[in-house]
Structures are given as structure tokens and as C-alpha cells.
Amino acid sequence: MTDTTVIIALVIVLICHLAAISIGHKTKKTALSIAYVNAVFVIGMLIFWAVDTVNIKTHYFETREWFVLGFEVCVLLCAISSITKFYNKTFVKILNYIGFWLHVLALVGMLVFMWWFKLERLY
């Protein structure tokens, strides 16, 4: 996988995030559209993490990894509960918005890193 492929994938995911926030703002259902994007993003990230972890012979969990996984599971649970019926609860809305904007910040940070440093290969 080249860095150009990763940059294109990051830009596509970032465009999906920004499209979800603008569509949600237009339809007055921002919390629901953010919940769908959070759910898809977290499920994709957890699948990638599980596949990547299986390929490592001996894997030692670090504290950072536990915190990120715990936060992502929390965002996934809030997104699912928001999609099902609790989209108007303030606590669920706040966690959905925090998760959404942290994902956007992480995507922008990864894009800046990929554009700044030229990598020969990933993996």
C-alpha cells in the first residue's frame, strides 16, 4: 500500500464526514447523521485493528491502545443507541459530537503527517 493510496482513502473518509455534517445540518438531523458516520467509521476501524492484530505473532497491549479501543467502543455504543431511539438524549449527543470531531481531527492529523513526510511503504 503506497502513501498515495492512503492519502486518497483519508481524503474520501474526510469528505464523507464533512458531507454527513452538511447533510445533517440541511435536514435538521445532524445528531442522527453523525451517529451513522461514527458507527461506520468505528466498525471499520475495529475491523482493521482486529485484522492487523491477528497478523502480529506476539502482540502486547499498550495503555494507549486500551484507551483508544475503549473510547471507540464507547462511541460505537452511543452511535448505536442514537440510531435506535435515544438520539435526543443530551449525553448521547455530546458523546457523538465529541467522537465525530475527534475522528475529523485524527483524519486531518493523518493527512498532514502523510503530506509532510514521504514514506516509502506502509507495512
Backbone torsions as a table, in degrees:
resi	resn	phi	psi	omega
1	MET	NA	124.1	-179.1
2	THR	-89.5	167.2	-179.6
3	ASP	-71.1	-26.3	176.5
4	THR	-65.2	-40.5	177.2
5	THR	-62.8	-42.0	179.8
6	VAL	-66.9	-40.8	178.5
7	ILE	-62.5	-42.8	178.2
8	ILE	-62.9	-42.8	178.6
9	ALA	-64.1	-41.4	178.6
10	LEU	-64.7	-40.2	178.8
11	VAL	-64.9	-40.9	178.8
12	ILE	-63.1	-43.6	179.4
13	VAL	-66.2	-39.0	178.2
14	LEU	-65.6	-40.1	176.8
15	ILE	-63.2	-39.7	176.8
16	CYS	-62.0	-41.6	178.0
17	HIS	-62.7	-46.8	-178.5
18	LEU	-68.8	-33.9	176.1
19	ALA	-66.1	-39.5	179.5
20	ALA	-64.2	-40.2	-179.6
21	ILE	-70.1	-37.2	179.9
22	SER	-73.6	-39.1	176.8
23	ILE	-65.6	-41.9	177.0
24	GLY	-62.8	-36.6	178.4
25	HIS	-68.9	-39.2	179.2
26	LYS	-66.5	-41.5	-176.6
27	THR	-90.1	1.9	-178.6
28	LYS	62.0	27.8	176.7
29	LYS	-129.6	52.3	-176.7
30	THR	-63.9	-42.5	-177.7
31	ALA	-61.6	-38.6	-179.2
32	LEU	-71.9	-41.4	179.3
33	SER	-68.0	-36.8	176.5
34	ILE	-65.6	-37.5	178.9
35	ALA	-62.7	-42.0	177.7
36	TYR	-64.0	-44.5	179.6
37	VAL	-64.8	-42.2	177.6
38	ASN	-60.4	-44.4	-178.5
39	ALA	-62.6	-45.9	-179.7
40	VAL	-65.3	-43.5	-178.4
41	PHE	-64.8	-45.0	-178.5
42	VAL	-67.8	-41.8	178.4
43	ILE	-62.1	-43.2	177.3
44	GLY	-62.4	-41.6	179.7
45	MET	-67.3	-40.6	178.4
46	LEU	-67.0	-37.1	176.3
47	ILE	-65.1	-44.3	177.9
48	PHE	-60.9	-43.2	179.9
49	TRP	-63.4	-43.1	-179.1
50	ALA	-64.9	-43.2	179.1
51	VAL	-66.1	-41.5	-180.0
52	ASP	-67.3	-37.7	-179.8
53	THR	-69.7	-34.4	179.3
54	VAL	-65.0	-33.3	-178.3
55	ASN	-74.6	-14.4	178.7
56	ILE	-87.5	131.9	-177.3
57	LYS	-66.3	-55.4	175.5
58	THR	-120.8	121.9	-176.4
59	HIS	-117.7	124.7	176.9
60	TYR	-107.7	122.9	-179.3
61	PHE	-75.5	129.8	175.2
62	GLU	-97.0	163.8	-179.8
63	THR	-63.5	-39.4	178.6
64	ARG	-59.5	-42.1	-178.3
65	GLU	-64.6	-40.9	177.9
66	TRP	-63.2	-42.2	179.7
67	PHE	-64.6	-44.4	-179.5
68	VAL	-65.0	-44.4	179.0
69	LEU	-63.3	-41.9	178.0
70	GLY	-63.2	-42.4	178.1
71	PHE	-64.7	-42.7	-179.7
72	GLU	-65.4	-38.9	176.5
73	VAL	-65.4	-38.5	177.1
74	CYS	-63.9	-42.8	177.9
75	VAL	-64.6	-40.0	178.6
76	LEU	-63.8	-43.8	179.0
77	LEU	-63.7	-40.9	177.2
78	CYS	-66.8	-37.6	178.9
79	ALA	-66.2	-42.6	179.6
80	ILE	-65.9	-43.1	179.0
81	SER	-67.5	-31.8	177.0
82	SER	-70.4	-37.3	178.6
83	ILE	-68.9	-40.1	-175.5
84	THR	-71.3	-56.9	-176.2
85	LYS	-159.1	-15.2	-172.1
86	PHE	-102.7	36.8	-175.5
87	TYR	-72.1	-14.1	-179.7
88	ASN	-100.1	3.9	176.8
89	LYS	-77.5	133.9	-174.8
90	THR	-63.8	-43.0	-178.6
91	PHE	-61.7	-42.8	179.9
92	VAL	-67.6	-40.8	178.3
93	LYS	-61.3	-45.0	-178.6
94	ILE	-62.0	-45.8	179.7
95	LEU	-66.4	-35.3	176.1
96	ASN	-64.6	-44.5	179.2
97	TYR	-65.7	-42.3	178.4
98	ILE	-61.9	-46.0	178.4
99	GLY	-62.2	-41.8	179.8
100	PHE	-61.5	-50.8	-176.2
101	TRP	-72.0	-28.9	173.1
102	LEU	-68.2	-36.3	175.3
103	HIS	-64.7	-42.4	179.0
104	VAL	-63.8	-43.6	177.6
105	LEU	-62.5	-39.8	178.0
106	ALA	-65.1	-40.3	177.9
107	LEU	-63.7	-44.5	178.7
108	VAL	-64.6	-41.1	177.2
109	GLY	-62.0	-41.6	177.6
110	MET	-65.6	-39.3	178.0
111	LEU	-63.8	-44.1	178.4
112	VAL	-62.2	-43.6	178.8
113	PHE	-62.2	-44.0	-178.3
114	MET	-68.2	-35.4	179.0
115	TRP	-75.8	-31.3	-175.9
116	TRP	-76.9	-43.7	-176.8
117	PHE	-109.7	128.2	178.3
118	LYS	-86.2	120.6	179.2
119	LEU	-106.2	139.9	179.6
120	GLU	-73.8	-45.1	178.1
121	ARG	-156.4	152.8	176.3
122	LEU	-109.4	118.0	-176.7
123	TYR	78.0	NA	NA
